[in-house]
Amino acid sequence: MRYFAALAFAALALSQPAHAGITIHFKGSAADASAANEITERACALAQLNQWPCAPVSGEDIRRTDGITAKFIAENEKSADLSGAKGVVIKPHEMSEPLYLVFGSSGRTQNFIKTQFAGAETHIKVVELLEALKPLFVSLELEDEGGYAKTKDKDRLAREMEGVTVMMEKIKRDRADAQGPIKRPDGRILDLVSNKR
């Protein structure tokens, strides 16, 4: 919890967003383009079971849709060329970040999805979706800041989320200029921001 607090305070001091809210990070590799297509098709099918919108995205539309996803692809591919990149964008909840499951031409994907403000049930369903896709990957690593992916402990996840909420509320009480959460047009969520320079 101290880690989250330090990030949030640093963000306010620097007028930059923090990644304090509970987030799921993932990175993986598909065997080839066919496997990547199978993964994204299955992801949309699973999203549909949860009544989550799922839409394809490819090429330069990725950069226009989400600069963070484009940056991950460029780093993994060692090229800013997105012409061979494609995948899907899943929207689990109004107050969750979108799940950008997008592969570069090498078959690699890397991203994160903040679920802090959507609640524990949405977080759990996102973890379950990624875990259901894991057998289709050559490799898939999940880092779940809420701990649910490792422990399957719903109560612990709820406590972690509540702890972050309490910390953010305290910061907002202590700093009149602190605001958040704020959802950006790309669907990414800023936990707390400060207008002071």
N, CA, C and O of each residue as an XYZ file, in Angstrom:
788
protein
N       0.825     -1.193      0.000
C       0.000      0.000      0.000
C       0.868      1.256      0.000
O       0.492      2.262     -0.602
N       2.027      1.216      0.667
C       2.909      2.382      0.668
C       3.346      2.728     -0.743
O       3.517      3.901     -1.076
N       3.529      1.700     -1.583
C       3.917      1.902     -2.981
C       2.874      2.745     -3.704
O       3.226      3.681     -4.421
N       1.589      2.422     -3.523
C       0.534      3.173     -4.178
C       0.513      4.615     -3.697
O       0.390      5.543     -4.496
N       0.633      4.798     -2.377
C       0.611      6.146     -1.810
C       1.764      6.979     -2.339
O       1.577      8.149     -2.672
N       2.950      6.399     -2.422
C       4.109      7.130     -2.926
C       3.892      7.552     -4.366
O       4.244      8.671     -4.742
N       3.320      6.678     -5.176
C       3.056      7.022     -6.574
C       2.047      8.157     -6.674
O       2.231      9.088     -7.458
N       0.990      8.082     -5.889
C      -0.042      9.110     -5.962
C       0.489     10.455     -5.514
O       0.209     11.471     -6.150
N       1.253     10.484     -4.427
C       1.814     11.740     -3.960
C       2.799     12.301     -4.977
O       2.803     13.506     -5.229
N       3.629     11.454     -5.561
C       4.586     11.906     -6.564
C       3.851     12.489     -7.768
O       4.284     13.491     -8.336
N       2.771     11.879     -8.147
C       2.012     12.361     -9.299
C       1.444     13.743     -9.028
O       1.478     14.617     -9.894
N       0.925     13.936     -7.828
C       0.373     15.243     -7.500
C       1.468     16.300     -7.489
O       1.271     17.413     -7.977
N       2.609     15.953     -6.936
C       3.709     16.909     -6.858
C       4.203     17.292     -8.247
O       4.623     18.430     -8.459
N       4.159     16.363     -9.191
C       4.679     16.606    -10.529
C       3.584     16.937    -11.536
O       3.867     17.118    -12.721
N       2.328     17.018    -11.073
C       1.186     17.249    -11.956
C       1.093     16.203    -13.058
O       0.728     16.522    -14.190
N       1.421     14.958    -12.735
C       1.350     13.856    -13.689
C       0.442     12.770    -13.113
O       0.283     12.680    -11.896
N      -0.157     11.944    -13.978
C      -1.022     10.883    -13.474
C      -0.230      9.796    -12.766
O       0.933      9.544    -13.084
N      -0.875      9.158    -11.803
C      -0.262      8.035    -11.090
C      -0.932      6.743    -11.524
O      -2.068      6.753    -11.996
N      -0.239      5.653    -11.366
C      -0.830      4.334    -11.602
C      -1.114      3.711    -10.248
O      -0.683      2.591     -9.974
N      -1.835      4.429     -9.403
C      -2.097      3.957     -8.054
C      -3.256      2.977     -8.008
O      -3.251      2.053     -7.194
N      -4.247      3.164     -8.867
C      -5.391      2.270     -8.863
C      -4.990      0.865     -9.254
O      -4.083      0.674    -10.064
N      -5.664     -0.126     -8.679
C      -5.360     -1.530     -8.951
C      -5.423     -1.787    -10.459
O      -6.406     -1.462    -11.126
N      -4.345     -2.379    -10.972
C      -4.159     -2.573    -12.401
C      -3.689     -4.000    -12.671
O      -2.983     -4.590    -11.853
N      -4.080     -4.554    -13.816
C      -3.610     -5.857    -14.277
C      -2.676     -5.607    -15.458
O      -3.089     -5.026    -16.461
N      -1.441     -6.035    -15.348
C      -0.465     -5.915    -16.424
C      -0.321     -7.290    -17.080
O      -0.392     -8.317    -16.405
N      -0.120     -7.300    -18.388
C       0.077     -8.582    -19.066
C       1.022     -8.422    -20.248
O       1.118     -7.353    -20.852
N       1.714     -9.505    -20.562
C       2.511     -9.563    -21.788
C       2.595    -11.014    -22.215
O       2.652    -11.927    -21.392
N       2.603    -11.200    -23.528
C       2.618    -12.566    -24.028
C       2.976    -12.633    -25.487
O       3.179    -11.616    -26.149
N       3.050    -13.867    -25.980
C       3.396    -14.121    -27.373
C       2.466    -15.178    -27.949
O       2.168    -16.189    -27.313
N       2.021    -14.918    -29.162
C       1.257    -15.906    -29.924
C       2.231    -16.595    -30.872
O       3.230    -16.000    -31.276
N       1.951    -17.832    -31.225
C       2.852    -18.603    -32.099
C       2.999    -17.963    -33.472
O       4.090    -17.954    -34.042
N       1.897    -17.425    -34.007
C       1.918    -16.808    -35.335
C       0.650    -15.974    -35.487
O      -0.142    -15.853    -34.552
N       0.466    -15.398    -36.685
C      -0.692    -14.540    -36.931
C      -2.008    -15.294    -36.773
O      -2.996    -14.734    -36.297
N      -2.020    -16.546    -37.166
C      -3.227    -17.357    -37.025
C      -3.592    -17.545    -35.550
O      -4.762    -17.460    -35.177
N      -2.587    -17.800    -34.723
C      -2.823    -17.964    -33.283
C      -3.292    -16.647    -32.666
O      -4.179    -16.645    -31.812
N      -2.702    -15.529    -33.092
C      -3.131    -14.219    -32.587
C      -4.591    -13.965    -32.945
O      -5.354    -13.453    -32.125
N      -4.980    -14.322    -34.169
C      -6.383    -14.177    -34.576
C      -7.298    -15.046    -33.720
O      -8.375    -14.611    -33.312
N      -6.865    -16.278    -33.452
C      -7.667    -17.181    -32.613
C      -7.838    -16.604    -31.217
O      -8.924    -16.675    -30.642
N      -6.764    -16.029    -30.669
C      -6.826    -15.436    -29.327
C      -7.815    -14.281    -29.299
O      -8.643    -14.199    -28.391
N      -7.741    -13.390    -30.279
C      -8.633    -12.227    -30.258
C     -10.086    -12.631    -30.527
O     -11.006    -12.036    -29.965
N     -10.298    -13.629    -31.376
C     -11.667    -14.115    -31.605
C     -12.240    -14.719    -30.323
O     -13.393    -14.470    -29.969
N     -11.431    -15.508    -29.641
C     -11.880    -16.119    -28.380
C     -12.118    -15.041    -27.322
O     -13.068    -15.125    -26.544
N     -11.245    -14.023    -27.298
C     -11.418    -12.925    -26.336
C     -12.756    -12.230    -26.553
O     -13.457    -11.919    -25.590
N     -13.114    -11.984    -27.810
C     -14.406    -11.340    -28.094
C     -15.577    -12.239    -27.708
O     -16.599    -11.759    -27.218
N     -15.422    -13.546    -27.932
C     -16.484    -14.479    -27.540
C     -16.676    -14.464    -26.026
O     -17.807    -14.468    -25.542
N     -15.573    -14.447    -25.280
C     -15.658    -14.388    -23.816
C     -16.230    -13.053    -23.360
O     -17.023    -13.004    -22.419
N     -15.833    -11.978    -24.019
C     -16.360    -10.655    -23.677
C     -17.872    -10.629    -23.895
O     -18.614    -10.070    -23.088
N     -18.311    -11.229    -24.975
C     -19.735    -11.263    -25.288
C     -20.529    -11.975    -24.187
O     -21.647    -11.572    -23.866
N     -19.950    -13.034    -23.612
C     -20.618    -13.733    -22.504
C     -20.827    -12.812    -21.306
O     -21.778    -12.979    -20.542
N     -19.926    -11.834    -21.148
C     -20.042    -10.852    -20.058
C     -20.790     -9.600    -20.495
O     -20.913     -8.644    -19.729
N     -21.293     -9.608    -21.742
C     -21.983     -8.451    -22.322
C     -21.077     -7.226    -22.385
O     -21.514     -6.103    -22.131
N     -19.796     -7.457    -22.729
C     -18.821     -6.386    -22.889
C     -18.624     -6.118    -24.378
O     -18.445     -7.063    -25.147
N     -18.653     -4.864    -24.801
C     -18.354     -4.558    -26.199
C     -16.928     -4.965    -26.568
O     -16.006     -4.828    -25.764
N     -16.761     -5.464    -27.784
C     -15.450     -5.879    -28.289
C     -15.376     -5.454    -29.751
O     -16.256     -5.782    -30.546
N     -14.317     -4.721    -30.099
C     -14.185     -4.214    -31.468
C     -12.775     -4.432    -31.984
O     -11.813     -4.330    -31.223
N     -12.641     -4.733    -33.274
C     -11.306     -4.900    -33.856
C     -10.597     -3.560    -34.003
O     -11.235     -2.517    -34.146
N      -9.280     -3.604    -33.965
C      -8.459     -2.416    -34.197
C      -7.183     -2.877    -34.890
O      -6.656     -3.946    -34.580
N      -6.687     -2.075    -35.827
C      -5.470     -2.472    -36.542
C      -4.753     -1.250    -37.099
O      -5.317     -0.160    -37.184
N      -3.501     -1.460    -37.474
C      -2.694     -0.449    -38.131
C      -2.655      0.879    -37.401
O      -2.583      0.928    -36.173
N      -2.703      1.951    -38.170
C      -2.607      3.301    -37.599
C      -3.797      3.658    -36.717
O      -3.706      4.577    -35.903
N      -4.915      2.942    -36.865
C      -6.047      3.189    -35.968
C      -5.657      2.933    -34.518
O      -6.229      3.528    -33.605
N      -4.695      2.060    -34.304
C      -4.232      1.770    -32.944
C      -3.654      3.033    -32.325
O      -3.960      3.362    -31.179
N      -2.816      3.744    -33.080
C      -2.200      4.970    -32.560
C      -3.274      6.015    -32.251
O      -3.189      6.715    -31.242
N      -4.285      6.120    -33.120
C      -5.360      7.090    -32.888
C      -6.247      6.678    -31.716
O      -6.778      7.530    -31.004
N      -6.404      5.379    -31.517
C      -7.261      4.874    -30.447
C      -6.589      4.966    -29.085
O      -7.202      5.409    -28.115
N      -5.314      4.542    -29.012
C      -4.621      4.511    -27.724
C      -3.112      4.594    -27.919
O      -2.481      3.639    -28.373
N      -2.545      5.734    -27.576
C      -1.108      5.944    -27.710
C      -0.276      4.995    -26.863
O       0.840      4.644    -27.245
N      -0.801      4.577    -25.724
C      -0.056      3.659    -24.845
C       0.122      2.307    -25.534
O       1.213      1.737    -25.516
N      -0.947      1.795    -26.139
C      -0.858      0.528    -26.866
C       0.122      0.652    -28.025
O       0.936     -0.245    -28.246
N       0.052      1.754    -28.766
C       0.982      1.974    -29.879
C       2.425      1.991    -29.385
O       3.317      1.457    -30.044
N       2.652      2.598    -28.234
C       4.013      2.657    -27.672
C       4.513      1.258    -27.311
O       5.660      0.921    -27.604
N       3.672      0.446    -26.681
C       4.069     -0.927    -26.348
C       4.426     -1.715    -27.612
O       5.426     -2.433    -27.642
N       3.606     -1.576    -28.646
C       3.884     -2.295    -29.889
C       5.211     -1.841    -30.477
O       6.027     -2.668    -30.884
N       5.431     -0.526    -30.524
C       6.677      0.006    -31.071
C       7.885     -0.504    -30.298
O       8.911     -0.832    -30.893
N       7.768     -0.573    -28.964
C       8.881     -1.086    -28.138
C       9.122     -2.565    -28.417
O      10.268     -2.986    -28.576
N       8.073     -3.342    -28.477
C       8.213     -4.788    -28.711
C       8.718     -5.108    -30.111
O       9.498     -6.041    -30.301
N       8.272     -4.332    -31.084
C       8.643     -4.584    -32.475
C       9.926     -3.850    -32.876
O      10.501     -4.108    -33.933
N      10.364     -2.921    -31.999
C      11.522     -2.062    -32.304
C      11.301     -1.295    -33.604
O      12.215     -1.113    -34.408
N      10.053     -0.853    -33.784
C       9.669     -0.094    -34.971
C       8.358      0.632    -34.681
O       7.481      0.094    -34.005
N       8.231      1.835    -35.186
C       6.992      2.601    -35.022
C       5.945      2.222    -36.071
O       4.826      2.734    -36.035
N       6.290      1.342    -36.996
C       5.383      0.917    -38.053
C       4.316     -0.015    -37.471
O       4.627     -1.104    -36.990
N       3.079      0.420    -37.521
C       1.965     -0.366    -36.970
C       1.174     -1.106    -38.034
O       0.119     -1.667    -37.738
N       1.662     -1.119    -39.263
C       0.872     -1.704    -40.353
C       0.550     -3.184    -40.133
O      -0.492     -3.653    -40.593
N       1.410     -3.926    -39.447
C       1.157     -5.345    -39.213
C       0.487     -5.649    -37.893
O       0.261     -6.815    -37.569
N       0.163     -4.614    -37.120
C      -0.434     -4.814    -35.788
C      -1.953     -4.893    -35.883
O      -2.584     -4.162    -36.646
N      -2.529     -5.801    -35.087
C      -3.985     -5.870    -35.022
C      -4.415     -6.609    -33.765
O      -3.649     -7.350    -33.149
N      -5.660     -6.378    -33.417
C      -6.212     -7.015    -32.232
C      -7.610     -6.509    -31.959
O      -8.345     -6.131    -32.871
N      -7.966     -6.508    -30.681
C      -9.305     -6.079    -30.276
C      -9.224     -5.174    -29.051
O      -8.256     -5.189    -28.290
N     -10.276     -4.394    -28.899
C     -10.458     -3.546    -27.723
C     -11.749     -3.975    -27.055
O     -12.821     -3.943    -27.660
N     -11.632     -4.379    -25.790
C     -12.781     -4.840    -25.012
C     -13.052     -3.810    -23.921
O     -12.124     -3.326    -23.272
N     -14.322     -3.478    -23.721
C     -14.694     -2.485    -22.718
C     -15.531     -3.150    -21.622
O     -16.750     -3.268    -21.740
N     -14.845     -3.586    -20.544
C     -15.545     -4.342    -19.492
C     -16.536     -3.533    -18.655
O     -17.534     -4.077    -18.184
N     -16.267     -2.233    -18.467
C     -17.077     -1.446    -17.531
C     -16.818      0.026    -17.819
O     -15.726      0.400    -18.246
N     -17.810      0.843    -17.586
C     -17.665      2.292    -17.817
C     -16.477      2.878    -17.054
O     -15.808      3.783    -17.553
N     -16.211      2.371    -15.853
C     -15.117      2.915    -15.052
C     -13.913      1.972    -14.975
O     -13.126      2.039    -14.030
N     -13.777      1.118    -15.944
C     -12.568      0.318    -16.140
C     -11.892      0.858    -17.383
O     -12.557      1.361    -18.288
N     -10.580      0.757    -17.433
C      -9.917      1.056    -18.685
C     -10.273     -0.028    -19.690
O     -10.622     -1.143    -19.300
N     -10.190      0.286    -20.986
C     -10.402     -0.765    -21.983
C      -9.282     -1.810    -21.909
O      -8.159     -1.516    -21.498
N      -9.613     -3.013    -22.311
C      -8.625     -4.078    -22.433
C      -8.160     -4.094    -23.885
O      -8.874     -4.564    -24.771
N      -6.952     -3.574    -24.118
C      -6.370     -3.537    -25.460
C      -5.551     -4.808    -25.641
O      -4.427     -4.901    -25.147
N      -6.107     -5.777    -26.342
C      -5.424     -7.038    -26.635
C      -4.996     -6.974    -28.097
O      -5.686     -7.460    -28.994
N      -3.827     -6.353    -28.305
C      -3.354     -6.037    -29.654
C      -1.964     -6.627    -29.850
O      -1.080     -6.454    -29.011
N      -1.783     -7.318    -30.955
C      -0.526     -7.992    -31.264
C       0.240     -7.251    -32.350
O      -0.339     -6.791    -33.333
N       1.563     -7.143    -32.155
C       2.422     -6.643    -33.211
C       2.642     -7.745    -34.236
O       2.191     -8.874    -34.044
N       3.331     -7.423    -35.321
C       3.531     -8.410    -36.392
C       4.368     -9.608    -35.929
O       4.331    -10.664    -36.559
N       5.122     -9.454    -34.832
C       5.906    -10.572    -34.294
C       5.053    -11.509    -33.440
O       5.519    -12.573    -33.035
N       3.811    -11.121    -33.165
C       2.937    -11.944    -32.332
C       3.007    -11.613    -30.866
O       2.441    -12.329    -30.040
N       3.699    -10.526    -30.520
C       3.797    -10.144    -29.108
C       2.742     -9.117    -28.734
O       2.356     -8.277    -29.546
N       2.288     -9.197    -27.508
C       1.352     -8.225    -26.952
C       1.812     -7.851    -25.551
O       2.411     -8.659    -24.841
N       1.523     -6.620    -25.168
C       1.855     -6.137    -23.829
C       0.936     -4.968    -23.537
O       0.719     -4.118    -24.400
N       0.390     -4.916    -22.322
C      -0.487     -3.818    -21.978
C      -0.875     -3.892    -20.512
O      -0.350     -4.702    -19.749
N      -1.805     -3.028    -20.140
C      -2.361     -3.068    -18.790
C      -3.782     -2.553    -18.842
O      -4.178     -1.848    -19.771
N      -4.542     -2.921    -17.819
C      -5.918     -2.453    -17.686
C      -6.172     -2.132    -16.225
O      -6.056     -2.998    -15.357
N      -6.518     -0.890    -15.963
C      -6.841     -0.463    -14.596
C      -8.309     -0.754    -14.341
O      -9.180     -0.312    -15.090
N      -8.576     -1.501    -13.280
C      -9.947     -1.883    -12.931
C     -10.395     -1.278    -11.602
O     -11.523     -1.511    -11.167
N      -9.532     -0.510    -10.958
C      -9.781      0.040     -9.619
C     -11.189      0.604     -9.466
O     -11.857      0.328     -8.470
N     -11.643      1.380    -10.424
C     -12.880      2.127    -10.261
C     -14.104      1.365    -10.781
O     -15.230      1.855    -10.695
N     -13.873      0.174    -11.317
C     -14.975     -0.667    -11.796
C     -15.401     -1.694    -10.748
O     -16.478     -2.280    -10.854
N     -14.559     -1.911     -9.737
C     -14.904     -2.834     -8.669
C     -14.306     -4.221     -8.818
O     -13.782     -4.589     -9.870
N     -14.398     -4.972     -7.746
C     -13.754     -6.284     -7.662
C     -14.331     -7.282     -8.663
O     -13.581     -8.068     -9.240
N     -15.634     -7.269     -8.880
C     -16.226     -8.253     -9.792
C     -15.719     -8.082    -11.218
O     -15.434     -9.065    -11.901
N     -15.608     -6.843    -11.666
C     -15.069     -6.602    -13.013
C     -13.611     -7.036    -13.067
O     -13.186     -7.666    -14.036
N     -12.851     -6.709    -12.050
C     -11.440     -7.111    -11.988
C     -11.318     -8.634    -12.114
O     -10.502     -9.137    -12.887
N     -12.118     -9.342    -11.365
C     -12.084    -10.810    -11.381
C     -12.424    -11.347    -12.774
O     -11.769    -12.269    -13.259
N     -13.434    -10.780    -13.409
C     -13.826    -11.249    -14.739
C     -12.741    -10.979    -15.779
O     -12.562    -11.770    -16.705
N     -12.014     -9.867    -15.633
C     -10.902     -9.587    -16.556
C      -9.794    -10.615    -16.353
O      -9.251    -11.143    -17.324
N      -9.455    -10.902    -15.096
C      -8.441    -11.925    -14.810
C      -8.883    -13.259    -15.394
O      -8.089    -13.950    -16.033
N     -10.144    -13.628    -15.181
C     -10.652    -14.904    -15.695
C     -10.587    -14.955    -17.219
O     -10.261    -16.000    -17.783
N     -10.889    -13.853    -17.890
C     -10.823    -13.821    -19.347
C      -9.387    -14.060    -19.800
O      -9.148    -14.886    -20.682
N      -8.430    -13.350    -19.209
C      -7.031    -13.523    -19.599
C      -6.533    -14.937    -19.295
O      -5.789    -15.521    -20.083
N      -6.944    -15.478    -18.158
C      -6.538    -16.844    -17.818
C      -7.144    -17.866    -18.779
O      -6.500    -18.865    -19.100
N      -8.362    -17.631    -19.236
C      -8.997    -18.542    -20.191
C      -8.274    -18.521    -21.537
O      -8.282    -19.515    -22.263
N      -7.654    -17.400    -21.869
C      -6.918    -17.268    -23.128
C      -5.509    -17.855    -23.049
O      -4.898    -18.150    -24.076
N      -5.003    -18.021    -21.844
C      -3.600    -18.423    -21.656
C      -3.190    -19.671    -22.441
O      -2.095    -19.680    -23.003
N      -4.004    -20.718    -22.509
C      -3.590    -21.907    -23.268
C      -3.375    -21.647    -24.766
O      -2.708    -22.432    -25.439
N      -3.928    -20.565    -25.282
C      -3.776    -20.240    -26.696
C      -2.468    -19.491    -26.984
O      -2.080    -19.337    -28.142
N      -1.804    -19.035    -25.941
C      -0.546    -18.299    -26.071
C       0.641    -19.257    -26.005
O       0.546    -20.326    -25.403
N       1.749    -18.877    -26.618
C       3.024    -19.569    -26.371
C       3.442    -19.250    -24.945
O       3.895    -20.126    -24.209
N       3.285    -17.982    -24.561
C       3.545    -17.562    -23.179
C       2.648    -16.379    -22.872
O       2.378    -15.549    -23.741
N       2.188    -16.306    -21.629
C       1.397    -15.174    -21.159
C       1.701    -14.969    -19.689
O       1.519    -15.877    -18.879
N       2.164    -13.778    -19.343
C       2.466    -13.421    -17.957
C       1.466    -12.381    -17.493
O       1.212    -11.395    -18.186
N       0.899    -12.608    -16.309
C      -0.012    -11.655    -15.683
C       0.618    -11.131    -14.406
O       1.173    -11.895    -13.616
N       0.531     -9.837    -14.209
C       0.899     -9.235    -12.928
C      -0.330     -8.491    -12.444
O      -0.699     -7.453    -12.993
N      -0.955     -9.026    -11.420
C      -2.202     -8.496    -10.892
C      -1.896     -7.766     -9.593
O      -1.588     -8.392     -8.579
N      -1.981     -6.439     -9.625
C      -1.676     -5.643     -8.434
C      -2.647     -5.919     -7.289
O      -2.327     -5.654     -6.130
N      -3.814     -6.441     -7.599
C      -4.778     -6.778     -6.556
C      -4.546     -8.148     -5.946
O      -5.167     -8.493     -4.941
N      -3.649     -8.938     -6.548
C      -3.296    -10.243     -6.014
C      -4.256    -11.363     -6.364
O      -3.987    -12.522     -6.046
N      -5.376    -11.048     -7.014
C      -6.385    -12.075     -7.249
C      -5.890    -13.200     -8.167
O      -6.226    -14.364     -7.950
N      -5.105    -12.865     -9.176
C      -4.653    -13.888    -10.126
C      -3.887    -15.004     -9.424
O      -3.961    -16.159     -9.843
N      -3.157    -14.676     -8.368
C      -2.384    -15.693     -7.636
C      -3.184    -16.339     -6.525
O      -3.101    -17.552     -6.327
N      -3.963    -15.542     -5.792
C      -4.599    -16.054     -4.575
C      -6.041    -16.530     -4.758
O      -6.524    -17.372     -4.001
N      -6.719    -15.987     -5.762
C      -8.164    -16.222     -5.962
C      -8.964    -15.821     -4.718
O     -10.040    -16.359     -4.458
N      -8.421    -14.869     -3.960
C      -9.034    -14.405     -2.719
C      -9.811    -13.112     -3.001
O      -9.223    -12.033     -3.075
N     -11.129    -13.229     -3.156
C     -11.979    -12.081     -3.467
C     -11.969    -11.050     -2.346
O     -11.982     -9.845     -2.601
N     -11.947    -11.525     -1.108
C     -11.952    -10.603      0.020
C     -10.666     -9.770      0.066
O     -10.705     -8.572      0.345
N      -9.538    -10.409     -0.206
C      -8.272     -9.676     -0.226
C      -8.289     -8.615     -1.326
O      -7.862     -7.482     -1.106
N      -8.783     -8.985     -2.510
C      -8.879     -8.029     -3.611
C      -9.744     -6.840     -3.206
O      -9.368     -5.693     -3.447
N     -10.891     -7.101     -2.598
C     -11.780     -6.021     -2.171
C     -11.081     -5.118     -1.160
O     -11.230     -3.897     -1.211
N     -10.316     -5.716     -0.236
C      -9.573     -4.901      0.746
C      -8.512     -4.046      0.067
O      -8.334     -2.881      0.422
N      -7.805     -4.617     -0.906
C      -6.780     -3.857     -1.629
C      -7.415     -2.666     -2.350
O      -6.892     -1.553     -2.304
N      -8.535     -2.909     -3.009
C      -9.211     -1.829     -3.729
C      -9.721     -0.762     -2.768
O      -9.612      0.435     -3.035
N     -10.271     -1.203     -1.666
C     -10.772     -0.251     -0.673
C      -9.627      0.565     -0.083
O      -9.780      1.761      0.161
N      -8.484     -0.072      0.146
C      -7.317      0.650      0.670
C      -6.863      1.763     -0.262
O      -6.514      2.855      0.186
N      -6.868      1.481     -1.566
C      -6.490      2.509     -2.542
C      -7.528      3.632     -2.547
O      -7.167      4.807     -2.614
N      -8.808      3.279     -2.476
C      -9.862      4.291     -2.442
C      -9.712      5.190     -1.225
O      -9.828      6.410     -1.340
N      -9.457      4.609     -0.070
C      -9.280      5.383      1.170
C      -8.088      6.320      1.030
O      -8.168      7.488      1.411
N      -6.975      5.812      0.482
C      -5.776      6.630      0.302
C      -6.057      7.800     -0.642
O      -5.617      8.920     -0.384
N      -6.780      7.551     -1.723
C      -7.087      8.624     -2.662
C      -8.011      9.660     -2.045
O      -7.838     10.857     -2.271
N      -8.988      9.215     -1.270
C      -9.891     10.156     -0.602
C      -9.135     11.027      0.396
O      -9.424     12.216      0.532
N      -8.179     10.443      1.085
C      -7.356     11.218      2.027
C      -6.554     12.279      1.284
O      -6.483     13.428      1.719
N      -5.959     11.897      0.175
C      -5.192     12.869     -0.615
C      -6.098     14.003     -1.069
O      -5.710     15.170     -1.015
N      -7.304     13.665     -1.519
C      -8.222     14.714     -1.977
C      -8.668     15.621     -0.825
O      -8.888     16.815     -1.028
N      -8.801     15.063      0.375
C      -9.126     15.911      1.534
C      -7.962     16.838      1.883
O      -8.160     17.999      2.240
N      -6.740     16.301      1.771
C      -5.551     17.075      2.141
C      -5.135     18.075      1.069
O      -4.482     19.075      1.368
N      -5.509     17.810     -0.165
C      -5.096     18.663     -1.286
C      -6.336     19.108     -2.049
O      -6.914     18.330     -2.808
N      -6.740     20.346     -1.851
C      -7.949     20.853     -2.496
C      -7.842     20.841     -4.019
O      -8.858     20.811     -4.712
N      -6.623     20.865     -4.538
C      -6.423     20.882     -5.991
C      -6.456     19.485     -6.609
O      -6.454     19.353     -7.833
N      -6.488     18.451     -5.784
C      -6.472     17.078     -6.300
C      -7.868     16.678     -6.786
O      -8.865     16.878     -6.093
N      -7.911     16.116     -7.977
C      -9.171     15.654     -8.553
C      -8.975     14.265     -9.131
O      -7.875     13.909     -9.556
N     -10.036     13.486     -9.147
C      -9.940     12.170     -9.756
C     -10.967     11.234     -9.161
O     -11.530     11.523     -8.106
N     -11.214     10.143     -9.807
C     -10.605      9.714    -11.062
C     -11.150     10.495    -12.259
O     -12.281     10.979    -12.238
N     -10.324     10.607    -13.300
C     -10.695     11.302    -14.524
C     -10.463     10.353    -15.699
O      -9.361      9.837    -15.889
N     -11.512     10.134    -16.479
C     -11.409      9.246    -17.637
C     -11.032     10.063    -18.867
O     -11.697     11.047    -19.192
N      -9.971      9.656    -19.547
C      -9.519     10.336    -20.754
C     -10.335      9.861    -21.958
O     -11.009      8.834    -21.878
N     -10.282     10.595    -23.071
C     -11.026     10.171    -24.268
C     -10.629      8.787    -24.779
O     -11.448      8.103    -25.393
N      -9.370      8.357    -24.534
C      -8.928      7.030    -24.984
C      -9.367      5.916    -24.045
O      -9.084      4.744    -24.293
N     -10.067      6.283    -22.956
C     -10.554      5.293    -22.000
C      -9.619      5.055    -20.837
O     -10.002      4.413    -19.859
N      -8.383      5.565    -20.924
C      -7.453      5.435    -19.801
C      -7.951      6.322    -18.665
O      -8.585      7.351    -18.896
N      -7.654      5.905    -17.429
C      -8.161      6.617    -16.264
C      -7.001      7.165    -15.447
O      -6.073      6.443    -15.083
N      -7.079      8.470    -15.168
C      -6.106      9.126    -14.296
C      -6.674      9.061    -12.884
O      -7.793      9.508    -12.636
N      -5.904      8.507    -11.972
C      -6.391      8.366    -10.598
C      -6.618      9.728     -9.950
O      -7.727     10.068     -9.538
N      -5.552     10.481     -9.875
C      -5.588     11.812     -9.273
C      -4.726     12.751    -10.106
O      -3.646     12.380    -10.567
N      -5.211     13.953    -10.290
C      -4.410     14.961    -10.967
C      -4.479     16.250    -10.154
O      -5.404     16.469     -9.371
N      -3.477     17.089    -10.362
C      -3.409     18.374     -9.683
C      -3.281     19.447    -10.736
O      -2.541     19.291    -11.708
N      -4.010     20.551    -10.543
C      -3.915     21.671    -11.470
C      -2.795     22.615    -11.097
O      -2.467     23.516    -11.869
N      -2.200     22.431     -9.928
C      -1.099     23.293     -9.494
C       0.169     22.940    -10.242
O       0.430     21.765    -10.502
N       0.932     23.905    -10.579
C       2.220     23.717    -11.271
C       3.356     23.982    -10.326
O       4.520     23.878    -10.714
